Amino acid sequence: MALGDKAKDAVQQVAGKAEEAVGKRTDDAELTGQGQKDQAMGQDRMDTEKAKDDADVD
């Protein structure tokens, strides 16, 4: 996994946490949900790339 991809996925997770926190603080269910979705997407991509990296190691 390229370092840039890792950074992008980590940033998406952090941004998602921030969106979720703001959404909860302002009682904005849509923003809270979007933040949770962004976190899950970032984690899924990281997991996929990690599995690719593990498969490449022989």
Residue, then its C-alpha position, 0 to 999 in steps of 0.5 A: m500500500a502506498l504511503g499516500d493511500k494510507a494517509k488519504d484513508a486515515v484523513q477520511q477516518v479522522a474527517g468522519k470522526a469530526e463530522e460525526a462529533v459535530g453532527k451529534r453536537t448539533d443534533d444533525a442526524e444526517l451529518t452524524g450518519q455521513g461521518q460514520k459512513d466516511q469512517a467505515m469507508g476509510q477503514d474498509r479501504m485500509d483493510t482491503e489494501k492491507a489484505k493486498d499487501d499480505a497477499d503479495v508477501d510470499 
